[in-house]
């Protein structure tokens, strides 16, 4: 026997992928027969995340709007071809619901769901609703928002449920950790130390990787007793580490 089939549409960044992965896990725990498919744009980052969690991976190719006439044309063309492919996939797979995760990568599959009468639910974990959420809300049955501010930003007659942001169990479990002093082997020095955490998103932000070490160099005399924790992303880790070492700043 098979359970309901749920398709999560969107991706590109961890900010879009991880809430979907958290919801997918809860659905499977509630009903182990639930089928989960992630319809994403096809980047290696998306592929690795989905395969690591052992869900089905479906590519609906889309391209971002990079600006200019050529970028706009490529974006529009990819959205149309992605929509047509998504319609074929939905007709074949017959999902119980499509869950939009935001970003331009979610739009073709969400639009296809609306055109085929498949219930559409949108996840909005940000305080400022993304453009995809604002645009697709007119076709959705429900927007699940993390913050009440989102409700006023939805201009369509679509119900908004304040659910909070879906969080993976590994992250939620950290709330039960009484102390982080056990992380001393990674450069921390117990609870007495103040920590500056630099977060540029799940894949790191190159602009922060390049500018924050330079900025902190000028504050070096005031950073006694501080440890810097910098999330640089896989591609920027070594270069960012080298900058901190160059300026003799204690950073993890």
matplotlib code that plots the C-alpha trace (Angstrom):
import matplotlib.pyplot as plt

x = [0.0, 1.0, 0.3, -0.3, 2.2, 3.5, 5.6, 7.8, 8.6, 11.4, 14.9, 18.2, 19.2, 19.1, 16.7, 14.1, 15.2, 15.5, 11.9, 10.7, 12.9, 11.7, 8.1, 8.8, 10.3, 7.3, 5.0, 6.9, 7.0, 3.2, 2.6, 5.6, 3.8, 3.9, 5.7, 8.0, 9.3, 11.3, 10.8, 13.9, 15.9, 18.7, 21.7, 24.2, 23.5, 19.8, 20.6, 23.0, 20.4, 17.6, 19.6, 21.1, 17.5, 16.6, 13.7, 12.9, 14.6, 12.8, 14.4, 12.2, 14.8, 14.5, 16.9, 17.0, 16.3, 19.9, 18.7, 18.6, 16.6, 18.5, 18.2, 14.5, 13.9, 15.8, 13.9, 10.5, 11.4, 12.6, 9.5, 7.3, 9.2, 9.4, 5.6, 4.9, 7.2, 5.7, 2.2, 3.3, 4.8, 1.8, -0.5, 1.7, 2.4, -1.0, 0.2, -2.2, -0.7, 2.1, 4.1, 5.8, 9.1, 9.7, 12.1, 11.7, 12.4, 9.1, 6.9, 6.6, 5.5, 3.2, 1.6, 1.2, -0.5, -3.0, -3.8, -4.4, -6.5, -3.9, -4.1, -1.3, 0.2, 3.0, 5.6, 6.8, 9.5, 10.5, 9.1, 9.0, 7.1, 9.1, 7.9, 7.0, 4.8, 3.1, 2.5, 1.4, -0.9, -3.8, -3.7, -3.0, -5.3, -3.1, 0.0, 1.9, 3.8, 6.4, 5.5, 2.2, 3.5, 3.2, -0.6, -0.8, 1.6, -0.7, -3.0, -5.1, -8.0, -5.9, -5.9, -2.7, -1.9, 0.8, 2.7, 6.2, 9.2, 9.6, 12.9, 14.8, 14.9, 18.7, 18.4, 15.4, 17.2, 19.9, 17.4, 17.8, 21.6, 22.4, 25.9, 28.1, 31.3, 31.8, 32.8, 36.2, 38.1, 36.7, 38.2, 35.6, 36.6, 33.5, 30.5, 32.6, 33.6, 31.5, 30.9, 30.3, 28.6, 28.7, 26.0, 25.8, 23.2, 23.5, 26.2, 28.0, 27.9, 31.1, 30.6, 30.6, 33.5, 35.6, 34.5, 33.9, 37.6, 38.8, 36.2, 37.1, 40.8, 40.0, 38.3, 41.0, 41.9, 38.3, 37.9, 39.6, 37.5, 35.6, 35.6, 34.5, 32.4, 32.0, 29.8, 31.7, 30.1, 32.0, 33.5, 34.7, 36.0, 39.7, 40.0, 38.0, 40.2, 43.3, 42.1, 41.5, 44.9, 46.5, 45.0, 45.7, 42.1, 40.8, 38.1, 36.4]
y = [0.0, 3.6, 6.7, 10.2, 11.7, 15.1, 17.2, 20.0, 22.6, 25.1, 25.1, 26.7, 27.7, 26.1, 28.8, 27.3, 23.6, 23.0, 24.0, 21.6, 18.9, 19.4, 19.1, 16.1, 14.3, 15.0, 13.7, 10.5, 10.0, 10.5, 8.1, 6.0, 5.2, 8.9, 9.4, 12.5, 14.1, 17.4, 19.2, 21.5, 23.3, 20.7, 22.2, 19.9, 21.4, 20.5, 17.1, 16.3, 17.5, 15.5, 12.3, 12.6, 12.5, 9.7, 11.4, 11.3, 14.0, 15.6, 18.3, 21.1, 23.3, 27.0, 30.0, 33.1, 36.5, 37.9, 41.3, 42.9, 41.8, 38.6, 37.6, 38.3, 36.3, 33.3, 33.5, 33.7, 30.8, 28.6, 29.3, 28.3, 25.1, 24.3, 24.8, 22.4, 19.7, 20.1, 19.7, 16.4, 15.2, 16.1, 14.3, 11.2, 11.3, 12.6, 14.1, 14.8, 18.3, 20.5, 22.5, 25.6, 26.4, 29.8, 31.2, 31.4, 27.6, 26.9, 28.8, 26.4, 23.4, 25.6, 27.1, 23.6, 22.5, 25.3, 24.6, 20.9, 21.4, 20.0, 21.6, 24.1, 25.1, 27.7, 27.8, 31.3, 31.2, 34.9, 38.0, 39.7, 37.4, 36.5, 37.5, 33.9, 33.6, 37.0, 36.0, 32.4, 33.1, 33.8, 30.2, 28.6, 27.1, 28.1, 30.0, 28.7, 31.7, 31.9, 35.5, 37.3, 40.3, 38.1, 38.1, 41.8, 41.3, 38.8, 40.7, 37.8, 36.2, 33.3, 32.0, 32.5, 30.2, 31.3, 28.1, 29.2, 28.1, 24.4, 23.4, 20.1, 17.9, 18.2, 21.9, 21.8, 19.4, 22.0, 23.9, 21.2, 21.5, 23.3, 24.4, 24.7, 24.4, 20.9, 22.5, 23.5, 21.3, 23.5, 26.7, 27.7, 28.5, 27.8, 29.9, 32.9, 33.7, 36.0, 34.8, 36.7, 34.5, 35.5, 33.8, 34.4, 31.8, 28.0, 28.3, 31.4, 34.9, 35.9, 39.5, 38.7, 36.3, 39.1, 42.1, 40.9, 39.9, 43.2, 45.1, 43.1, 43.8, 47.4, 46.3, 43.9, 45.9, 45.6, 41.8, 40.5, 37.7, 37.2, 34.2, 34.6, 31.8, 32.4, 30.3, 30.7, 28.0, 25.1, 27.2, 30.0, 28.2, 28.1, 31.7, 33.1, 31.1, 32.4, 36.0, 35.6, 34.0, 36.9, 39.4, 37.2, 37.0, 34.0, 32.5, 29.2]
z = [0.0, -0.6, 1.4, 0.2, -2.2, -1.2, -3.6, -2.2, -4.8, -4.7, -3.2, -4.4, -0.8, 2.6, 3.7, 1.4, 1.5, 5.3, 6.3, 3.6, 4.8, 8.4, 7.3, 5.2, 8.1, 10.3, 7.6, 7.2, 11.0, 11.2, 8.3, 7.1, 3.9, 2.8, -0.5, -0.6, -3.8, -4.0, -7.3, -7.5, -10.0, -10.2, -8.5, -6.9, -3.5, -3.8, -5.0, -2.1, 0.5, -1.0, -1.5, 2.0, 3.4, 1.0, -0.8, -4.5, -6.5, -9.5, -11.6, -13.0, -14.7, -14.0, -14.2, -12.1, -13.7, -14.0, -15.3, -18.7, -21.7, -22.2, -18.6, -18.5, -21.7, -20.3, -17.1, -18.8, -21.2, -18.4, -16.4, -19.3, -20.1, -16.4, -16.0, -18.9, -17.5, -14.1, -15.5, -17.1, -13.8, -11.7, -14.2, -13.8, -10.1, -8.9, -5.6, -2.7, -2.2, -3.5, -0.9, -2.2, -0.5, -2.1, -4.6, -8.4, -8.5, -6.9, -9.3, -12.2, -10.1, -7.9, -11.0, -12.4, -9.2, -9.4, -13.1, -12.4, -9.3, -6.9, -3.4, -3.0, 0.4, 0.8, 3.5, 4.4, 7.1, 6.8, 8.4, 4.9, 2.5, -0.6, -4.1, -4.9, -1.9, -2.6, -6.2, -5.7, -2.7, -5.1, -6.2, -2.8, -0.3, 2.7, 3.6, 6.6, 8.0, 10.8, 11.7, 12.0, 10.0, 6.8, 6.9, 6.0, 3.1, 1.4, -0.9, -2.0, -0.1, 1.0, 4.6, 6.5, 9.4, 11.9, 12.4, 13.3, 11.2, 10.7, 12.3, 11.9, 14.9, 15.1, 15.6, 17.9, 20.2, 20.8, 22.9, 25.5, 25.7, 29.0, 28.1, 25.1, 27.1, 25.7, 22.4, 23.7, 21.2, 18.4, 19.8, 22.4, 25.9, 27.9, 28.9, 30.1, 26.5, 24.4, 20.8, 17.6, 15.1, 11.4, 9.3, 5.6, 4.8, 4.4, 1.6, 3.0, 1.6, -0.3, 0.6, 4.3, 4.0, 2.4, 4.4, 8.0, 8.7, 7.4, 9.6, 12.7, 12.1, 13.0, 16.2, 17.2, 20.4, 21.6, 20.9, 24.0, 25.4, 22.2, 19.9, 16.3, 14.7, 11.0, 8.7, 5.4, 3.3, 1.6, -1.2, 1.0, 4.1, 3.4, 2.0, 5.0, 7.5, 5.8, 6.3, 10.0, 10.4, 8.4, 10.8, 13.9, 14.9, 16.9, 14.7, 14.2]

ax = plt.figure().add_subplot(projection="3d")
ax.plot(x, y, z, "-o")
ax.set_aspect("equal")
plt.show()
